[in-house]
Amino acid sequence: MNSATPETLDRLLQGAGLRRDSQLAELLGVSPQAVSQARRKGRIPDGWVLKVAAQFGLSTDWIFFGREPERHDAPAGERPESSTGEHENAIRKRRAKGETFFWEVGCGQDSIGLVMVPLVAARLAAGKGSLETDGDVLSYFSFRQDWLCRKGNPDRMVLMKVCGDSMEPDIRHGDMVLVDQSKCQIYGHAIYAIGINEEIYIKQVETLPGGTLVLRSRNPEYSPISVDLHGDLADSVRVIGRVIWCCREI
């Protein structure tokens, strides 16, 4: 998180060819309130700057301080197209082609394609269901693009923090997991983020004959949770995505 002035956000808007904070929020995948709060407090997540800079070829020094040419690939004074409609059409075309945002680091053969994956405020409960289901983006973390593409769909991936000990020793309280929201088909014994009513869990999931969904913990102190998919809770159960990776601070 970097200190910034209102002009920093204005340069983000200008560089992305946008006019309103709400449009910037949509581009970043955050709530309009998050952008308003950043403008009010004068603090902008580094991930916002990196994402916009990489997507539009902007200089981070220009975004933060107004120094150097606005774009790396254009002379000073040249500006990206400011038409919001054309900007949105370009984004739609990239998504239709299956392209994903990535940040190119270095140059030549040493370049590594990185994808910036958002860490969302929602927390996955390893134990009782978590009511922290906020989708606001807290930060971004970079992953190798080739690795993510082998795992699934980078455009549908989010990072989430885990609270609770029901998945120990494999996944511990405070761990961060990578969830691919494009992987909602259940495969036995895989780990998923699951929503039931307003609560969200991280569990090993399996389906049993007769339409029963079983959420299992790795910690033997926790009993399985069974959900009758033909019962009252059927409409309230949703598979958020498959957990494909986890990490912890040491």
VEXBA-234609 format. One record per residue (C-alpha): x, y, z. Coordinates in Angstrom, 2 decimals, decimal comma. Layout:
# residues N
+---------+---------+---------+
|    east |   north |      up |
+---------+---------+---------+
|       X |       Y |       Z |
...
+---------+---------+---------+
# end
This chain:
# residues 250
+---------+---------+---------+
|    east |   north |      up |
+---------+---------+---------+
|    0,00 |    0,00 |    0,00 |
|    1,49 |    3,34 |   -1,08 |
|    0,70 |    6,85 |    0,00 |
|   -0,79 |    8,82 |   -2,86 |
|   -2,50 |   12,07 |   -3,74 |
|   -5,86 |   12,46 |   -5,49 |
|   -3,80 |   13,20 |   -8,62 |
|   -2,47 |    9,63 |   -8,49 |
|   -5,96 |    8,23 |   -8,90 |
|   -6,66 |   10,84 |  -11,56 |
|   -3,64 |    9,56 |  -13,52 |
|   -4,93 |    5,99 |  -13,17 |
|   -8,19 |    7,18 |  -14,72 |
|   -6,42 |    9,13 |  -17,44 |
|   -4,05 |    6,30 |  -18,32 |
|   -6,91 |    3,80 |  -18,56 |
|   -9,05 |    6,15 |  -20,64 |
|  -11,74 |    6,40 |  -17,98 |
|  -13,70 |    9,35 |  -16,58 |
|  -15,22 |    8,18 |  -13,30 |
|  -14,03 |    6,38 |  -10,18 |
|  -16,84 |    3,86 |  -10,61 |
|  -15,39 |    2,84 |  -13,99 |
|  -11,96 |    2,40 |  -12,41 |
|  -13,52 |    0,23 |   -9,70 |
|  -15,07 |   -2,00 |  -12,36 |
|  -11,74 |   -2,28 |  -14,18 |
|   -9,93 |   -3,23 |  -10,96 |
|  -12,64 |   -5,63 |   -9,81 |
|  -13,24 |   -3,75 |   -6,56 |
|  -16,21 |   -1,92 |   -5,11 |
|  -16,76 |    1,81 |   -5,84 |
|  -16,51 |    2,34 |   -2,08 |
|  -12,96 |    0,92 |   -2,11 |
|  -11,87 |    3,51 |   -4,68 |
|  -13,66 |    6,31 |   -2,82 |
|  -11,93 |    5,27 |    0,41 |
|   -8,53 |    5,15 |   -1,33 |
|   -9,08 |    8,66 |   -2,67 |
|  -10,21 |    9,95 |    0,73 |
|   -7,33 |    8,36 |    2,67 |
|   -4,71 |    8,97 |    0,01 |
|   -3,54 |    5,34 |    0,04 |
|   -3,63 |    3,11 |   -3,04 |
|   -2,85 |   -0,65 |   -3,12 |
|    0,28 |   -1,37 |   -5,15 |
|   -1,66 |   -4,01 |   -7,07 |
|   -4,00 |   -1,37 |   -8,53 |
|   -1,08 |    0,57 |   -9,95 |
|    0,68 |   -2,54 |  -11,28 |
|   -2,50 |   -3,81 |  -12,93 |
|   -3,34 |   -0,57 |  -14,71 |
|    0,30 |    0,12 |  -15,61 |
|    0,77 |   -3,32 |  -17,15 |
|   -2,57 |   -3,39 |  -18,96 |
|   -2,11 |    0,01 |  -20,58 |
|    1,69 |    0,20 |  -20,86 |
|    1,99 |    3,04 |  -18,34 |
|    4,98 |    4,16 |  -16,31 |
|    4,51 |    3,59 |  -12,58 |
|    6,65 |    6,68 |  -11,90 |
|    4,21 |    8,68 |  -14,00 |
|    1,21 |    7,22 |  -12,12 |
|    2,65 |    7,93 |   -8,67 |
|    4,59 |   11,14 |   -9,27 |
|    3,73 |   12,46 |  -12,73 |
|    7,32 |   11,89 |  -13,87 |
|    8,54 |   10,49 |  -17,22 |
|    6,37 |    9,81 |  -20,26 |
|    2,93 |    8,50 |  -19,43 |
|    3,40 |    5,36 |  -21,51 |
|    6,45 |    3,15 |  -21,97 |
|    5,59 |    2,56 |  -25,62 |
|    4,69 |    6,09 |  -26,70 |
|    6,35 |    9,54 |  -26,80 |
|    5,52 |   12,04 |  -24,10 |
|    2,19 |   13,69 |  -24,73 |
|    0,68 |   10,74 |  -26,58 |
|   -2,34 |    9,43 |  -24,75 |
|   -4,35 |    6,21 |  -24,92 |
|   -7,81 |    6,37 |  -26,43 |
|  -10,09 |    8,08 |  -23,93 |
|  -13,33 |    6,66 |  -25,30 |
|  -14,89 |    4,53 |  -22,55 |
|  -16,91 |    2,58 |  -25,12 |
|  -13,83 |    1,62 |  -27,12 |
|  -11,98 |    0,70 |  -23,94 |
|  -14,80 |   -1,62 |  -22,85 |
|  -14,98 |   -3,17 |  -26,34 |
|  -11,25 |   -3,90 |  -26,20 |
|  -11,61 |   -5,62 |  -22,83 |
|  -14,52 |   -7,72 |  -24,11 |
|  -12,50 |   -8,78 |  -27,18 |
|   -9,56 |   -9,84 |  -25,01 |
|  -11,85 |  -11,89 |  -22,74 |
|  -13,58 |  -13,50 |  -25,75 |
|  -10,18 |  -14,64 |  -27,03 |
|   -9,38 |  -16,14 |  -23,64 |
|   -6,58 |  -13,66 |  -23,04 |
|   -5,67 |  -12,81 |  -19,48 |
|   -4,02 |   -9,81 |  -17,90 |
|   -0,33 |  -10,41 |  -17,29 |
|    2,64 |   -8,33 |  -16,22 |
|    5,75 |   -8,88 |  -18,29 |
|    8,92 |   -8,68 |  -16,20 |
|   12,38 |   -8,31 |  -17,69 |
|   13,05 |   -8,64 |  -21,41 |
|   14,15 |  -11,11 |  -24,05 |
|   14,52 |  -14,76 |  -23,12 |
|   14,61 |  -13,93 |  -19,41 |
|   11,08 |  -12,49 |  -19,47 |
|    8,54 |  -14,18 |  -17,22 |
|    4,80 |  -13,72 |  -17,75 |
|    3,15 |  -13,00 |  -14,43 |
|   -0,54 |  -12,87 |  -13,60 |
|   -1,74 |  -10,60 |  -10,81 |
|   -4,30 |  -12,58 |   -8,77 |
|   -6,53 |  -10,66 |   -6,33 |
|   -6,68 |  -11,42 |   -2,62 |
|  -10,31 |  -10,86 |   -1,65 |
|  -11,63 |   -9,91 |    1,76 |
|  -13,83 |  -13,00 |    2,02 |
|  -12,46 |  -15,62 |    4,42 |
|  -12,94 |  -19,38 |    4,17 |
|  -13,89 |  -21,16 |    7,37 |
|  -12,05 |  -24,33 |    8,32 |
|  -14,49 |  -25,20 |   11,06 |
|  -17,81 |  -23,42 |   11,43 |
|  -19,03 |  -21,44 |    8,44 |
|  -17,53 |  -18,01 |    7,93 |
|  -19,82 |  -15,02 |    7,53 |
|  -17,01 |  -12,92 |    6,06 |
|  -18,08 |  -13,04 |    2,43 |
|  -16,89 |   -9,61 |    1,26 |
|  -15,62 |   -9,73 |   -2,33 |
|  -13,60 |   -6,50 |   -2,08 |
|  -10,01 |   -6,82 |   -3,28 |
|   -7,38 |   -6,25 |   -0,57 |
|   -4,26 |   -6,69 |   -2,66 |
|   -2,74 |   -8,54 |   -5,61 |
|   -0,11 |  -11,29 |   -5,75 |
|    1,82 |  -12,31 |   -8,85 |
|    2,05 |  -15,88 |  -10,16 |
|    3,75 |  -17,36 |  -13,20 |
|    1,29 |  -17,26 |  -16,06 |
|    2,34 |  -20,62 |  -17,51 |
|    1,86 |  -22,33 |  -14,11 |
|   -1,60 |  -20,84 |  -13,59 |
|   -2,70 |  -21,79 |  -17,11 |
|   -1,71 |  -25,39 |  -16,44 |
|   -3,83 |  -25,33 |  -13,28 |
|   -6,96 |  -23,76 |  -14,73 |
|   -8,39 |  -20,39 |  -15,75 |
|   -6,33 |  -17,47 |  -14,34 |
|   -9,13 |  -15,00 |  -15,07 |
|  -11,39 |  -16,81 |  -12,59 |
|   -8,85 |  -17,27 |   -9,79 |
|   -8,88 |  -15,50 |   -6,43 |
|   -6,85 |  -15,78 |   -3,25 |
|   -8,64 |  -16,19 |    0,08 |
|   -7,48 |  -16,43 |    3,68 |
|   -8,47 |  -19,41 |    5,85 |
|   -9,70 |  -19,15 |    9,43 |
|  -10,05 |  -22,19 |   11,67 |
|   -8,25 |  -25,51 |   12,17 |
|  -10,59 |  -28,14 |   10,69 |
|   -8,33 |  -28,73 |    7,67 |
|   -5,12 |  -29,16 |    9,67 |
|   -2,47 |  -30,36 |    9,25 |
|   -2,76 |  -29,76 |    5,48 |
|   -4,30 |  -26,28 |    5,62 |
|   -3,87 |  -24,22 |    8,77 |
|   -5,46 |  -21,16 |   10,29 |
|   -4,12 |  -18,07 |    8,52 |
|   -3,07 |  -19,89 |    5,34 |
|   -3,86 |  -18,35 |    1,98 |
|   -5,41 |  -20,54 |   -0,70 |
|   -5,82 |  -20,12 |   -4,45 |
|   -9,36 |  -20,85 |   -5,64 |
|  -10,25 |  -21,43 |   -9,29 |
|  -13,89 |  -20,39 |   -9,62 |
|  -14,11 |  -22,01 |  -13,06 |
|  -13,70 |  -25,46 |  -11,45 |
|  -17,09 |  -26,15 |   -9,90 |
|  -17,54 |  -29,78 |  -10,92 |
|  -17,00 |  -31,97 |   -7,88 |
|  -14,34 |  -34,66 |   -7,97 |
|  -14,14 |  -36,98 |   -4,99 |
|  -11,74 |  -35,99 |   -2,22 |
|  -10,72 |  -32,71 |   -3,85 |
|  -10,87 |  -29,55 |   -1,70 |
|  -13,35 |  -26,80 |   -2,54 |
|  -14,65 |  -23,47 |   -1,34 |
|  -18,33 |  -24,15 |   -0,61 |
|  -21,13 |  -21,74 |    0,22 |
|  -24,17 |  -22,81 |    2,26 |
|  -26,67 |  -20,01 |    2,80 |
|  -24,55 |  -17,01 |    3,81 |
|  -21,65 |  -19,07 |    5,18 |
|  -18,58 |  -20,24 |    3,28 |
|  -16,36 |  -23,21 |    4,05 |
|  -13,18 |  -24,85 |    2,85 |
|  -13,73 |  -28,61 |    2,86 |
|  -12,91 |  -31,86 |    1,17 |
|  -16,07 |  -32,58 |   -0,82 |
|  -17,64 |  -35,73 |   -2,14 |
|  -21,07 |  -36,74 |   -3,40 |
|  -22,80 |  -39,94 |   -2,31 |
|  -25,47 |  -41,97 |   -4,13 |
|  -28,91 |  -40,60 |   -3,55 |
|  -27,93 |  -36,94 |   -3,76 |
|  -26,00 |  -36,29 |   -0,55 |
|  -23,14 |  -33,81 |   -0,45 |
|  -20,57 |  -34,52 |    2,25 |
|  -18,15 |  -31,85 |    3,50 |
|  -15,24 |  -33,50 |    5,26 |
|  -12,52 |  -32,01 |    7,43 |
|   -8,93 |  -33,24 |    7,58 |
|   -8,86 |  -32,69 |   11,34 |
|  -10,46 |  -35,80 |   12,94 |
|  -11,94 |  -33,69 |   15,73 |
|  -14,51 |  -32,32 |   13,27 |
|  -17,46 |  -34,41 |   12,11 |
|  -18,51 |  -34,45 |    8,44 |
|  -21,29 |  -32,13 |    7,33 |
|  -23,95 |  -33,84 |    5,20 |
|  -26,28 |  -31,89 |    2,94 |
|  -29,30 |  -33,50 |    1,26 |
|  -29,30 |  -32,00 |   -2,23 |
|  -33,01 |  -32,81 |   -2,48 |
|  -33,82 |  -31,18 |    0,85 |
|  -34,45 |  -27,67 |    2,09 |
|  -30,80 |  -26,62 |    1,77 |
|  -30,44 |  -27,73 |   -1,86 |
|  -30,97 |  -24,26 |   -3,33 |
|  -28,63 |  -22,64 |   -0,84 |
|  -25,57 |  -24,79 |   -1,62 |
|  -23,08 |  -23,45 |   -4,15 |
|  -19,62 |  -24,56 |   -5,18 |
|  -17,48 |  -21,42 |   -5,26 |
|  -14,46 |  -23,13 |   -6,78 |
|  -11,73 |  -25,69 |   -6,34 |
|   -8,72 |  -25,03 |   -4,13 |
|   -5,66 |  -25,61 |   -6,29 |
|   -2,83 |  -24,28 |   -4,09 |
|   -2,13 |  -23,01 |   -0,58 |
|    0,69 |  -21,23 |    1,21 |
|    1,55 |  -19,97 |    4,67 |
|    3,86 |  -17,39 |    6,16 |
|    6,88 |  -18,68 |    8,04 |
+---------+---------+---------+
# end
